[in-house]
Amino acid sequence: MYDDEPALAYYGPSISTVVEIFLTLAFAAVVVLLTVLLVRVLLGASRFLAVATRDRELRLQLLLAERIPTPTPAGPAPAEGLAAADPEADGPGDDGGGDEAPRAS
């Protein structure tokens, strides 16, 4: 029937197709590696900033603790000790006026 046409033999994919597939896979591998590297760098930078911030906060707290002395809590003072400390006090209702007479309005 078609005896006068030459038969075409298929020998597999061409060299250019194999090279194109190889380059596509290599490019995908490079993209994956760069993505992993970028994520690792971002995580490392985030950890570094967290540690640096915590260290800075601790140093500031230490500086504030050294500058501002913490008062020691005193026990309750006896009632007669308070009266002896302020001889001009009139009593619990003292308005700080001393022995002055009240003014008439």
CYANA upper distance limits for C-alpha pairs under 8 A (distance plus 0.5 A):
 13 PRO  CA     17 THR  CA      6.70
 13 PRO  CA     18 VAL  CA      7.31
 14 SER  CA     18 VAL  CA      7.03
 15 ILE  CA     19 VAL  CA      6.66
 16 SER  CA     20 GLU  CA      6.52
 17 THR  CA     21 ILE  CA      6.70
 18 VAL  CA     22 PHE  CA      6.65
 19 VAL  CA     23 LEU  CA      6.59
 20 GLU  CA     24 THR  CA      6.64
 21 ILE  CA     25 LEU  CA      6.75
 22 PHE  CA     26 ALA  CA      6.63
 23 LEU  CA     27 PHE  CA      6.53
 24 THR  CA     28 ALA  CA      6.72
 25 LEU  CA     29 ALA  CA      6.69
 26 ALA  CA     30 VAL  CA      6.72
 27 PHE  CA     31 VAL  CA      6.72
 28 ALA  CA     32 VAL  CA      6.75
 29 ALA  CA     33 LEU  CA      6.65
 30 VAL  CA     34 LEU  CA      6.57
 31 VAL  CA     35 THR  CA      6.61
 32 VAL  CA     36 VAL  CA      6.72
 33 LEU  CA     37 LEU  CA      6.61
 34 LEU  CA     38 LEU  CA      6.54
 35 THR  CA     39 VAL  CA      6.72
 36 VAL  CA     40 ARG  CA      6.71
 37 LEU  CA     41 VAL  CA      6.70
 38 LEU  CA     42 LEU  CA      6.68
 39 VAL  CA     43 LEU  CA      6.63
 40 ARG  CA     44 GLY  CA      6.58
 41 VAL  CA     45 ALA  CA      6.59
 42 LEU  CA     46 SER  CA      6.58
 43 LEU  CA     47 ARG  CA      6.66
 44 GLY  CA     48 PHE  CA      6.59
 45 ALA  CA     49 LEU  CA      6.62
 46 SER  CA     50 ALA  CA      6.70
 47 ARG  CA     51 VAL  CA      6.72
 48 PHE  CA     52 ALA  CA      6.52
 49 LEU  CA     53 THR  CA      6.42
 50 ALA  CA     54 ARG  CA      6.64
 51 VAL  CA     55 ASP  CA      6.51
 52 ALA  CA     56 ARG  CA      6.54
 53 THR  CA     57 GLU  CA      6.62
 54 ARG  CA     58 LEU  CA      6.71
 55 ASP  CA     59 ARG  CA      6.71
 56 ARG  CA     60 LEU  CA      6.68
 57 GLU  CA     61 GLN  CA      6.67
 58 LEU  CA     62 LEU  CA      6.68
 59 ARG  CA     63 LEU  CA      6.68
 60 LEU  CA     64 LEU  CA      6.63
 61 GLN  CA     65 ALA  CA      6.52
 62 LEU  CA     66 GLU  CA      6.67
 63 LEU  CA     67 ARG  CA      6.72
 64 LEU  CA     68 ILE  CA      6.45
 65 ALA  CA     69 PRO  CA      7.18
 65 ALA  CA     70 THR  CA      8.30
 77 ALA  CA     81 GLY  CA      7.15
 77 ALA  CA     82 LEU  CA      7.64
 78 PRO  CA     82 LEU  CA      7.27
 79 ALA  CA     83 ALA  CA      7.25
 80 GLU  CA     84 ALA  CA      6.69
 81 GLY  CA     85 ALA  CA      6.68
 82 LEU  CA     86 ASP  CA      7.15
 83 ALA  CA     87 PRO  CA      6.83
 83 ALA  CA     89 ALA  CA      7.76
 88 GLU  CA     98 GLY  CA      6.26
 88 GLU  CA     99 ASP  CA      7.70
 89 ALA  CA     94 ASP  CA      6.68
 89 ALA  CA     96 GLY  CA      7.90
 89 ALA  CA     98 GLY  CA      6.96
 90 ASP  CA     94 ASP  CA      5.79
 90 ASP  CA     98 GLY  CA      7.57
 90 ASP  CA     99 ASP  CA      8.12
 94 ASP  CA     98 GLY  CA      8.28
